[in-house]
Amino acid sequence: RAVLALADNAVAHARTEVGLDADRDGGTVLVRVTDDGEGIDPERLDELTRRFARGQQSGRGRRFGLGLALVREVVHAHGGDLRVERRPGGGSTFTLVLPAARPA
């Protein structure tokens, strides 16, 4: 659910490009969603992940300010974290940091 919400957000804010990749680093899984849009200030992440919060550039289409709040709630419920970085040349990288599942 969180990855879909981040991808939807990236598509709404991207100029031409959206990327998705995932890596496992020991006991952690990192899922990154990138876009080439305006980018957001990482210091505004707390503000933008509150329900009904909207950035200055609200993206294309109908936006309700729930996407990033939903992402943060889902990630925190699974013991993870949400990080954001500005990309050189424009855009943002959102990274979901989640504990990896233990082998059965």
Jmol script that loads the backbone (N, CA, C; Angstrom):
load data "model"
ATOM      1  N   ARG A   1       0.821  -1.184   0.000  1.00  0.00           N
ATOM      2  CA  ARG A   1       0.000   0.000   0.000  1.00  0.00           C
ATOM      3  C   ARG A   1       0.873   1.260   0.000  1.00  0.00           C
ATOM      4  N   ALA A   2       1.929   1.215   0.813  1.00  0.00           N
ATOM      5  CA  ALA A   2       2.812   2.378   0.918  1.00  0.00           C
ATOM      6  C   ALA A   2       3.553   2.637  -0.388  1.00  0.00           C
ATOM      7  N   VAL A   3       4.028   1.588  -1.038  1.00  0.00           N
ATOM      8  CA  VAL A   3       4.755   1.753  -2.300  1.00  0.00           C
ATOM      9  C   VAL A   3       3.825   2.310  -3.365  1.00  0.00           C
ATOM     10  N   LEU A   4       2.607   1.813  -3.433  1.00  0.00           N
ATOM     11  CA  LEU A   4       1.639   2.319  -4.406  1.00  0.00           C
ATOM     12  C   LEU A   4       1.338   3.799  -4.168  1.00  0.00           C
ATOM     13  N   ALA A   5       1.182   4.204  -2.917  1.00  0.00           N
ATOM     14  CA  ALA A   5       0.908   5.610  -2.607  1.00  0.00           C
ATOM     15  C   ALA A   5       2.095   6.495  -2.989  1.00  0.00           C
ATOM     16  N   LEU A   6       3.320   6.025  -2.735  1.00  0.00           N
ATOM     17  CA  LEU A   6       4.493   6.805  -3.128  1.00  0.00           C
ATOM     18  C   LEU A   6       4.611   6.899  -4.647  1.00  0.00           C
ATOM     19  N   ALA A   7       4.346   5.800  -5.336  1.00  0.00           N
ATOM     20  CA  ALA A   7       4.403   5.819  -6.803  1.00  0.00           C
ATOM     21  C   ALA A   7       3.348   6.767  -7.368  1.00  0.00           C
ATOM     22  N   ASP A   8       2.147   6.740  -6.814  1.00  0.00           N
ATOM     23  CA  ASP A   8       1.089   7.645  -7.249  1.00  0.00           C
ATOM     24  C   ASP A   8       1.510   9.097  -7.038  1.00  0.00           C
ATOM     25  N   ASN A   9       2.100   9.379  -5.900  1.00  0.00           N
ATOM     26  CA  ASN A   9       2.573  10.730  -5.604  1.00  0.00           C
ATOM     27  C   ASN A   9       3.662  11.144  -6.596  1.00  0.00           C
ATOM     28  N   ALA A  10       4.591  10.236  -6.896  1.00  0.00           N
ATOM     29  CA  ALA A  10       5.672  10.534  -7.833  1.00  0.00           C
ATOM     30  C   ALA A  10       5.126  10.825  -9.231  1.00  0.00           C
ATOM     31  N   VAL A  11       4.180  10.019  -9.681  1.00  0.00           N
ATOM     32  CA  VAL A  11       3.584  10.235 -11.000  1.00  0.00           C
ATOM     33  C   VAL A  11       2.903  11.604 -11.054  1.00  0.00           C
ATOM     34  N   ALA A  12       2.233  11.984  -9.987  1.00  0.00           N
ATOM     35  CA  ALA A  12       1.535  13.274  -9.955  1.00  0.00           C
ATOM     36  C   ALA A  12       2.503  14.451 -10.010  1.00  0.00           C
ATOM     37  N   HIS A  13       3.706  14.278  -9.475  1.00  0.00           N
ATOM     38  CA  HIS A  13       4.639  15.404  -9.377  1.00  0.00           C
ATOM     39  C   HIS A  13       5.784  15.354 -10.381  1.00  0.00           C
ATOM     40  N   ALA A  14       5.951  14.246 -11.073  1.00  0.00           N
ATOM     41  CA  ALA A  14       7.064  14.106 -12.018  1.00  0.00           C
ATOM     42  C   ALA A  14       6.842  14.936 -13.270  1.00  0.00           C
ATOM     43  N   ARG A  15       7.937  15.352 -13.860  1.00  0.00           N
ATOM     44  CA  ARG A  15       7.870  16.002 -15.170  1.00  0.00           C
ATOM     45  C   ARG A  15       7.775  14.922 -16.241  1.00  0.00           C
ATOM     46  N   THR A  16       8.748  13.992 -16.239  1.00  0.00           N
ATOM     47  CA  THR A  16       8.758  12.953 -17.276  1.00  0.00           C
ATOM     48  C   THR A  16       9.151  11.580 -16.754  1.00  0.00           C
ATOM     49  N   GLU A  17       9.718  11.478 -15.558  1.00  0.00           N
ATOM     50  CA  GLU A  17      10.327  10.233 -15.131  1.00  0.00           C
ATOM     51  C   GLU A  17       9.994   9.862 -13.691  1.00  0.00           C
ATOM     52  N   VAL A  18       9.683   8.580 -13.485  1.00  0.00           N
ATOM     53  CA  VAL A  18       9.482   8.008 -12.157  1.00  0.00           C
ATOM     54  C   VAL A  18      10.290   6.715 -12.110  1.00  0.00           C
ATOM     55  N   GLY A  19      10.978   6.484 -11.006  1.00  0.00           N
ATOM     56  CA  GLY A  19      11.763   5.262 -10.852  1.00  0.00           C
ATOM     57  C   GLY A  19      11.397   4.538  -9.567  1.00  0.00           C
ATOM     58  N   LEU A  20      11.633   3.236  -9.557  1.00  0.00           N
ATOM     59  CA  LEU A  20      11.350   2.406  -8.394  1.00  0.00           C
ATOM     60  C   LEU A  20      12.434   1.341  -8.305  1.00  0.00           C
ATOM     61  N   ASP A  21      13.042   1.199  -7.135  1.00  0.00           N
ATOM     62  CA  ASP A  21      13.978   0.095  -6.944  1.00  0.00           C
ATOM     63  C   ASP A  21      13.948  -0.334  -5.487  1.00  0.00           C
ATOM     64  N   ALA A  22      14.449  -1.538  -5.245  1.00  0.00           N
ATOM     65  CA  ALA A  22      14.474  -2.093  -3.897  1.00  0.00           C
ATOM     66  C   ALA A  22      15.774  -2.848  -3.691  1.00  0.00           C
ATOM     67  N   ASP A  23      16.274  -2.778  -2.456  1.00  0.00           N
ATOM     68  CA  ASP A  23      17.493  -3.481  -2.062  1.00  0.00           C
ATOM     69  C   ASP A  23      17.291  -4.062  -0.676  1.00  0.00           C
ATOM     70  N   ARG A  24      18.033  -5.105  -0.403  1.00  0.00           N
ATOM     71  CA  ARG A  24      18.077  -5.644   0.952  1.00  0.00           C
ATOM     72  C   ARG A  24      19.470  -5.354   1.494  1.00  0.00           C
ATOM     73  N   ASP A  25      19.525  -4.810   2.699  1.00  0.00           N
ATOM     74  CA  ASP A  25      20.791  -4.501   3.352  1.00  0.00           C
ATOM     75  C   ASP A  25      20.758  -5.141   4.727  1.00  0.00           C
ATOM     76  N   GLY A  26      21.244  -6.381   4.799  1.00  0.00           N
ATOM     77  CA  GLY A  26      21.193  -7.116   6.060  1.00  0.00           C
ATOM     78  C   GLY A  26      19.757  -7.365   6.473  1.00  0.00           C
ATOM     79  N   GLY A  27      19.381  -6.850   7.625  1.00  0.00           N
ATOM     80  CA  GLY A  27      18.031  -7.040   8.142  1.00  0.00           C
ATOM     81  C   GLY A  27      17.068  -5.950   7.742  1.00  0.00           C
ATOM     82  N   THR A  28      17.426  -5.150   6.743  1.00  0.00           N
ATOM     83  CA  THR A  28      16.603  -4.024   6.321  1.00  0.00           C
ATOM     84  C   THR A  28      16.317  -4.099   4.820  1.00  0.00           C
ATOM     85  N   VAL A  29      15.112  -3.731   4.440  1.00  0.00           N
ATOM     86  CA  VAL A  29      14.735  -3.603   3.040  1.00  0.00           C
ATOM     87  C   VAL A  29      14.541  -2.120   2.749  1.00  0.00           C
ATOM     88  N   LEU A  30      15.147  -1.654   1.667  1.00  0.00           N
ATOM     89  CA  LEU A  30      15.030  -0.260   1.242  1.00  0.00           C
ATOM     90  C   LEU A  30      14.272  -0.224  -0.073  1.00  0.00           C
ATOM     91  N   VAL A  31      13.178   0.503  -0.109  1.00  0.00           N
ATOM     92  CA  VAL A  31      12.404   0.685  -1.337  1.00  0.00           C
ATOM     93  C   VAL A  31      12.464   2.169  -1.671  1.00  0.00           C
ATOM     94  N   ARG A  32      12.975   2.495  -2.870  1.00  0.00           N
ATOM     95  CA  ARG A  32      13.130   3.887  -3.279  1.00  0.00           C
ATOM     96  C   ARG A  32      12.198   4.215  -4.441  1.00  0.00           C
ATOM     97  N   VAL A  33      11.523   5.345  -4.315  1.00  0.00           N
ATOM     98  CA  VAL A  33      10.695   5.868  -5.396  1.00  0.00           C
ATOM     99  C   VAL A  33      11.238   7.252  -5.723  1.00  0.00           C
ATOM    100  N   THR A  34      11.602   7.455  -6.994  1.00  0.00           N
ATOM    101  CA  THR A  34      12.194   8.720  -7.417  1.00  0.00           C
ATOM    102  C   THR A  34      11.317   9.387  -8.466  1.00  0.00           C
ATOM    103  N   ASP A  35      11.442  10.709  -8.541  1.00  0.00           N
ATOM    104  CA  ASP A  35      10.780  11.459  -9.607  1.00  0.00           C
ATOM    105  C   ASP A  35      11.676  12.624  -9.992  1.00  0.00           C
ATOM    106  N   ASP A  36      11.358  13.232 -11.116  1.00  0.00           N
ATOM    107  CA  ASP A  36      12.144  14.374 -11.602  1.00  0.00           C
ATOM    108  C   ASP A  36      11.331  15.664 -11.547  1.00  0.00           C
ATOM    109  N   GLY A  37      10.445  15.765 -10.576  1.00  0.00           N
ATOM    110  CA  GLY A  37       9.601  16.959 -10.434  1.00  0.00           C
ATOM    111  C   GLY A  37      10.321  18.084  -9.715  1.00  0.00           C
ATOM    112  N   GLU A  38       9.549  18.930  -9.057  1.00  0.00           N
ATOM    113  CA  GLU A  38      10.085  20.091  -8.346  1.00  0.00           C
ATOM    114  C   GLU A  38      10.969  19.688  -7.173  1.00  0.00           C
ATOM    115  N   GLY A  39      10.660  18.574  -6.543  1.00  0.00           N
ATOM    116  CA  GLY A  39      11.392  18.155  -5.357  1.00  0.00           C
ATOM    117  C   GLY A  39      10.825  18.828  -4.124  1.00  0.00           C
ATOM    118  N   ILE A  40      11.034  18.200  -2.966  1.00  0.00           N
ATOM    119  CA  ILE A  40      10.577  18.814  -1.718  1.00  0.00           C
ATOM    120  C   ILE A  40      11.760  18.973  -0.785  1.00  0.00           C
ATOM    121  N   ASP A  41      11.637  19.907   0.107  1.00  0.00           N
ATOM    122  CA  ASP A  41      12.638  20.149   1.125  1.00  0.00           C
ATOM    123  C   ASP A  41      12.521  19.043   2.165  1.00  0.00           C
ATOM    124  N   PRO A  42      13.586  18.261   2.386  1.00  0.00           N
ATOM    125  CA  PRO A  42      13.514  17.177   3.373  1.00  0.00           C
ATOM    126  C   PRO A  42      13.089  17.657   4.763  1.00  0.00           C
ATOM    127  N   GLU A  43      13.357  18.908   5.090  1.00  0.00           N
ATOM    128  CA  GLU A  43      12.966  19.440   6.395  1.00  0.00           C
ATOM    129  C   GLU A  43      11.452  19.602   6.517  1.00  0.00           C
ATOM    130  N   ARG A  44      10.730  19.533   5.410  1.00  0.00           N
ATOM    131  CA  ARG A  44       9.265  19.649   5.440  1.00  0.00           C
ATOM    132  C   ARG A  44       8.572  18.291   5.494  1.00  0.00           C
ATOM    133  N   LEU A  45       9.334  17.187   5.586  1.00  0.00           N
ATOM    134  CA  LEU A  45       8.736  15.853   5.559  1.00  0.00           C
ATOM    135  C   LEU A  45       7.714  15.669   6.672  1.00  0.00           C
ATOM    136  N   ASP A  46       8.038  16.093   7.899  1.00  0.00           N
ATOM    137  CA  ASP A  46       7.076  15.946   8.997  1.00  0.00           C
ATOM    138  C   ASP A  46       5.768  16.666   8.685  1.00  0.00           C
ATOM    139  N   GLU A  47       5.879  17.874   8.176  1.00  0.00           N
ATOM    140  CA  GLU A  47       4.688  18.664   7.832  1.00  0.00           C
ATOM    141  C   GLU A  47       3.885  18.002   6.703  1.00  0.00           C
ATOM    142  N   LEU A  48       4.577  17.525   5.678  1.00  0.00           N
ATOM    143  CA  LEU A  48       3.891  16.975   4.508  1.00  0.00           C
ATOM    144  C   LEU A  48       3.342  15.572   4.723  1.00  0.00           C
ATOM    145  N   THR A  49       3.706  14.928   5.832  1.00  0.00           N
ATOM    146  CA  THR A  49       3.172  13.597   6.098  1.00  0.00           C
ATOM    147  C   THR A  49       2.040  13.635   7.119  1.00  0.00           C
ATOM    148  N   ARG A  50       1.542  14.836   7.409  1.00  0.00           N
ATOM    149  CA  ARG A  50       0.329  14.948   8.224  1.00  0.00           C
ATOM    150  C   ARG A  50      -0.873  14.864   7.299  1.00  0.00           C
ATOM    151  N   ARG A  51      -1.940  14.272   7.795  1.00  0.00           N
ATOM    152  CA  ARG A  51      -3.159  14.153   6.977  1.00  0.00           C
ATOM    153  C   ARG A  51      -3.629  15.516   6.483  1.00  0.00           C
ATOM    154  N   PHE A  52      -4.022  15.552   5.244  1.00  0.00           N
ATOM    155  CA  PHE A  52      -4.568  16.710   4.544  1.00  0.00           C
ATOM    156  C   PHE A  52      -3.536  17.805   4.273  1.00  0.00           C
ATOM    157  N   ALA A  53      -2.257  17.522   4.513  1.00  0.00           N
ATOM    158  CA  ALA A  53      -1.209  18.494   4.197  1.00  0.00           C
ATOM    159  C   ALA A  53      -0.953  18.455   2.698  1.00  0.00           C
ATOM    160  N   ARG A  54      -0.707  19.618   2.131  1.00  0.00           N
ATOM    161  CA  ARG A  54      -0.405  19.699   0.704  1.00  0.00           C
ATOM    162  C   ARG A  54       0.733  20.664   0.505  1.00  0.00           C
ATOM    163  N   GLY A  55       1.636  20.311  -0.388  1.00  0.00           N
ATOM    164  CA  GLY A  55       2.749  21.190  -0.698  1.00  0.00           C
ATOM    165  C   GLY A  55       2.292  22.334  -1.592  1.00  0.00           C
ATOM    166  N   GLN A  56       3.204  23.266  -1.819  1.00  0.00           N
ATOM    167  CA  GLN A  56       2.878  24.396  -2.699  1.00  0.00           C
ATOM    168  C   GLN A  56       2.541  23.920  -4.099  1.00  0.00           C
ATOM    169  N   GLN A  57       3.294  22.949  -4.598  1.00  0.00           N
ATOM    170  CA  GLN A  57       3.004  22.350  -5.893  1.00  0.00           C
ATOM    171  C   GLN A  57       2.200  21.095  -5.617  1.00  0.00           C
ATOM    172  N   SER A  58       0.906  21.145  -5.771  1.00  0.00           N
ATOM    173  CA  SER A  58       0.072  20.011  -5.368  1.00  0.00           C
ATOM    174  C   SER A  58      -0.012  18.906  -6.424  1.00  0.00           C
ATOM    175  N   GLY A  59       0.690  19.049  -7.519  1.00  0.00           N
ATOM    176  CA  GLY A  59       0.687  17.979  -8.519  1.00  0.00           C
ATOM    177  C   GLY A  59      -0.514  18.062  -9.445  1.00  0.00           C
ATOM    178  N   ARG A  60      -0.574  17.088 -10.345  1.00  0.00           N
ATOM    179  CA  ARG A  60      -1.668  17.043 -11.315  1.00  0.00           C
ATOM    180  C   ARG A  60      -2.835  16.248 -10.744  1.00  0.00           C
ATOM    181  N   GLY A  61      -4.013  16.592 -11.150  1.00  0.00           N
ATOM    182  CA  GLY A  61      -5.195  15.845 -10.740  1.00  0.00           C
ATOM    183  C   GLY A  61      -5.663  16.230  -9.348  1.00  0.00           C
ATOM    184  N   ARG A  62      -6.675  15.515  -8.884  1.00  0.00           N
ATOM    185  CA  ARG A  62      -7.242  15.769  -7.562  1.00  0.00           C
ATOM    186  C   ARG A  62      -6.332  15.180  -6.501  1.00  0.00           C
ATOM    187  N   ARG A  63      -5.899  15.991  -5.587  1.00  0.00           N
ATOM    188  CA  ARG A  63      -5.020  15.560  -4.512  1.00  0.00           C
ATOM    189  C   ARG A  63      -5.695  15.930  -3.196  1.00  0.00           C
ATOM    190  N   PHE A  64      -5.659  15.013  -2.232  1.00  0.00           N
ATOM    191  CA  PHE A  64      -6.350  15.240  -0.961  1.00  0.00           C
ATOM    192  C   PHE A  64      -5.409  15.355   0.224  1.00  0.00           C
ATOM    193  N   GLY A  65      -4.106  15.203   0.018  1.00  0.00           N
ATOM    194  CA  GLY A  65      -3.169  15.321   1.118  1.00  0.00           C
ATOM    195  C   GLY A  65      -3.169  14.132   2.049  1.00  0.00           C
ATOM    196  N   LEU A  66      -3.530  12.954   1.535  1.00  0.00           N
ATOM    197  CA  LEU A  66      -3.540  11.747   2.364  1.00  0.00           C
ATOM    198  C   LEU A  66      -2.419  10.776   2.018  1.00  0.00           C
ATOM    199  N   GLY A  67      -1.863  10.874   0.819  1.00  0.00           N
ATOM    200  CA  GLY A  67      -0.897   9.894   0.341  1.00  0.00           C
ATOM    201  C   GLY A  67       0.318   9.730   1.228  1.00  0.00           C
ATOM    202  N   LEU A  68       1.041  10.822   1.501  1.00  0.00           N
ATOM    203  CA  LEU A  68       2.245  10.710   2.311  1.00  0.00           C
ATOM    204  C   LEU A  68       1.916  10.387   3.763  1.00  0.00           C
ATOM    205  N   ALA A  69       0.777  10.864   4.255  1.00  0.00           N
ATOM    206  CA  ALA A  69       0.361  10.507   5.618  1.00  0.00           C
ATOM    207  C   ALA A  69       0.094   9.011   5.712  1.00  0.00           C
ATOM    208  N   LEU A  70      -0.570   8.459   4.717  1.00  0.00           N
ATOM    209  CA  LEU A  70      -0.836   7.023   4.679  1.00  0.00           C
ATOM    210  C   LEU A  70       0.478   6.242   4.633  1.00  0.00           C
ATOM    211  N   VAL A  71       1.410   6.693   3.809  1.00  0.00           N
ATOM    212  CA  VAL A  71       2.702   6.021   3.697  1.00  0.00           C
ATOM    213  C   VAL A  71       3.387   5.978   5.053  1.00  0.00           C
ATOM    214  N   ARG A  72       3.467   7.112   5.700  1.00  0.00           N
ATOM    215  CA  ARG A  72       4.152   7.163   6.992  1.00  0.00           C
ATOM    216  C   ARG A  72       3.467   6.257   8.019  1.00  0.00           C
ATOM    217  N   GLU A  73       2.146   6.273   8.073  1.00  0.00           N
ATOM    218  CA  GLU A  73       1.423   5.436   9.033  1.00  0.00           C
ATOM    219  C   GLU A  73       1.676   3.951   8.781  1.00  0.00           C
ATOM    220  N   VAL A  74       1.627   3.538   7.525  1.00  0.00           N
ATOM    221  CA  VAL A  74       1.848   2.131   7.188  1.00  0.00           C
ATOM    222  C   VAL A  74       3.276   1.727   7.532  1.00  0.00           C
ATOM    223  N   VAL A  75       4.237   2.547   7.154  1.00  0.00           N
ATOM    224  CA  VAL A  75       5.643   2.228   7.403  1.00  0.00           C
ATOM    225  C   VAL A  75       5.921   2.154   8.903  1.00  0.00           C
ATOM    226  N   HIS A  76       5.422   3.108   9.666  1.00  0.00           N
ATOM    227  CA  HIS A  76       5.636   3.089  11.121  1.00  0.00           C
ATOM    228  C   HIS A  76       4.947   1.895  11.765  1.00  0.00           C
ATOM    229  N   ALA A  77       3.791   1.508  11.265  1.00  0.00           N
ATOM    230  CA  ALA A  77       3.081   0.344  11.810  1.00  0.00           C
ATOM    231  C   ALA A  77       3.884  -0.943  11.620  1.00  0.00           C
ATOM    232  N   HIS A  78       4.773  -0.957  10.637  1.00  0.00           N
ATOM    233  CA  HIS A  78       5.602  -2.133  10.372  1.00  0.00           C
ATOM    234  C   HIS A  78       7.023  -1.967  10.920  1.00  0.00           C
ATOM    235  N   GLY A  79       7.210  -0.979  11.785  1.00  0.00           N
ATOM    236  CA  GLY A  79       8.515  -0.788  12.415  1.00  0.00           C
ATOM    237  C   GLY A  79       9.550  -0.156  11.525  1.00  0.00           C
ATOM    238  N   GLY A  80       9.108   0.579  10.507  1.00  0.00           N
ATOM    239  CA  GLY A  80      10.042   1.180   9.558  1.00  0.00           C
ATOM    240  C   GLY A  80      10.090   2.691   9.652  1.00  0.00           C
ATOM    241  N   ASP A  81      10.669   3.294   8.626  1.00  0.00           N
ATOM    242  CA  ASP A  81      10.852   4.738   8.575  1.00  0.00           C
ATOM    243  C   ASP A  81      10.678   5.209   7.130  1.00  0.00           C
ATOM    244  N   LEU A  82      10.352   6.474   6.980  1.00  0.00           N
ATOM    245  CA  LEU A  82      10.225   7.117   5.667  1.00  0.00           C
ATOM    246  C   LEU A  82      11.247   8.236   5.607  1.00  0.00           C
ATOM    247  N   ARG A  83      12.054   8.249   4.551  1.00  0.00           N
ATOM    248  CA  ARG A  83      13.070   9.289   4.367  1.00  0.00           C
ATOM    249  C   ARG A  83      12.878   9.945   3.008  1.00  0.00           C
ATOM    250  N   VAL A  84      13.323  11.183   2.896  1.00  0.00           N
ATOM    251  CA  VAL A  84      13.256  11.873   1.609  1.00  0.00           C
ATOM    252  C   VAL A  84      14.542  12.660   1.394  1.00  0.00           C
ATOM    253  N   GLU A  85      14.981  12.691   0.137  1.00  0.00           N
ATOM    254  CA  GLU A  85      16.145  13.465  -0.266  1.00  0.00           C
ATOM    255  C   GLU A  85      15.810  14.191  -1.555  1.00  0.00           C
ATOM    256  N   ARG A  86      16.405  15.368  -1.723  1.00  0.00           N
ATOM    257  CA  ARG A  86      16.317  16.045  -3.018  1.00  0.00           C
ATOM    258  C   ARG A  86      17.312  15.399  -3.958  1.00  0.00           C
ATOM    259  N   ARG A  87      16.911  15.264  -5.202  1.00  0.00           N
ATOM    260  CA  ARG A  87      17.807  14.686  -6.207  1.00  0.00           C
ATOM    261  C   ARG A  87      18.571  15.793  -6.906  1.00  0.00           C
ATOM    262  N   PRO A  88      19.853  15.575  -7.181  1.00  0.00           N
ATOM    263  CA  PRO A  88      20.598  16.565  -7.970  1.00  0.00           C
ATOM    264  C   PRO A  88      19.910  16.756  -9.320  1.00  0.00           C
ATOM    265  N   GLY A  89      19.691  17.968  -9.716  1.00  0.00           N
ATOM    266  CA  GLY A  89      19.038  18.247 -10.986  1.00  0.00           C
ATOM    267  C   GLY A  89      17.523  18.322 -10.888  1.00  0.00           C
ATOM    268  N   GLY A  90      16.962  18.083  -9.717  1.00  0.00           N
ATOM    269  CA  GLY A  90      15.517  18.200  -9.525  1.00  0.00           C
ATOM    270  C   GLY A  90      14.857  16.884  -9.172  1.00  0.00           C
ATOM    271  N   GLY A  91      13.806  16.983  -8.426  1.00  0.00           N
ATOM    272  CA  GLY A  91      13.056  15.808  -8.032  1.00  0.00           C
ATOM    273  C   GLY A  91      13.376  15.362  -6.623  1.00  0.00           C
ATOM    274  N   SER A  92      12.770  14.261  -6.235  1.00  0.00           N
ATOM    275  CA  SER A  92      12.929  13.723  -4.889  1.00  0.00           C
ATOM    276  C   SER A  92      13.124  12.216  -4.947  1.00  0.00           C
ATOM    277  N   THR A  93      13.749  11.707  -3.903  1.00  0.00           N
ATOM    278  CA  THR A  93      13.824  10.267  -3.672  1.00  0.00           C
ATOM    279  C   THR A  93      13.205   9.999  -2.323  1.00  0.00           C
ATOM    280  N   PHE A  94      12.131   9.227  -2.314  1.00  0.00           N
ATOM    281  CA  PHE A  94      11.502   8.780  -1.079  1.00  0.00           C
ATOM    282  C   PHE A  94      11.976   7.360  -0.839  1.00  0.00           C
ATOM    283  N   THR A  95      12.437   7.094   0.370  1.00  0.00           N
ATOM    284  CA  THR A  95      12.932   5.764   0.710  1.00  0.00           C
ATOM    285  C   THR A  95      12.143   5.197   1.875  1.00  0.00           C
ATOM    286  N   LEU A  96      11.570   4.018   1.647  1.00  0.00           N
ATOM    287  CA  LEU A  96      10.931   3.262   2.719  1.00  0.00           C
ATOM    288  C   LEU A  96      12.001   2.376   3.316  1.00  0.00           C
ATOM    289  N   VAL A  97      12.199   2.448   4.606  1.00  0.00           N
ATOM    290  CA  VAL A  97      13.173   1.625   5.315  1.00  0.00           C
ATOM    291  C   VAL A  97      12.359   0.682   6.188  1.00  0.00           C
ATOM    292  N   LEU A  98      12.394  -0.603   5.851  1.00  0.00           N
ATOM    293  CA  LEU A  98      11.545  -1.592   6.537  1.00  0.00           C
ATOM    294  C   LEU A  98      12.392  -2.756   7.045  1.00  0.00           C
ATOM    295  N   PRO A  99      12.003  -3.325   8.191  1.00  0.00           N
ATOM    296  CA  PRO A  99      12.692  -4.542   8.628  1.00  0.00           C
ATOM    297  C   PRO A  99      12.393  -5.673   7.662  1.00  0.00           C
ATOM    298  N   ALA A 100      13.422  -6.432   7.319  1.00  0.00           N
ATOM    299  CA  ALA A 100      13.243  -7.569   6.410  1.00  0.00           C
ATOM    300  C   ALA A 100      12.518  -8.694   7.149  1.00  0.00           C
ATOM    301  N   ALA A 101      11.741  -9.459   6.396  1.00  0.00           N
ATOM    302  CA  ALA A 101      11.071 -10.623   6.968  1.00  0.00           C
ATOM    303  C   ALA A 101      12.125 -11.647   7.358  1.00  0.00           C
ATOM    304  N   ARG A 102      11.885 -12.312   8.442  1.00  0.00           N
ATOM    305  CA  ARG A 102      12.804 -13.372   8.875  1.00  0.00           C
ATOM    306  C   ARG A 102      12.488 -14.648   8.095  1.00  0.00           C
ATOM    307  N   PRO A 103      13.532 -15.363   7.690  1.00  0.00           N
ATOM    308  CA  PRO A 103      13.281 -16.629   6.971  1.00  0.00           C
ATOM    309  C   PRO A 103      12.494 -17.595   7.841  1.00  0.00           C
ATOM    310  N   ALA A 104      11.624 -18.360   7.213  1.00  0.00           N
ATOM    311  CA  ALA A 104      10.790 -19.322   7.953  1.00  0.00           C
ATOM    312  C   ALA A 104      11.564 -20.532   8.380  1.00  0.00           C
TER     313      ALA A 104
END
end "model"
wireframe off; spacefill off
backbone 0.3
color backbone group
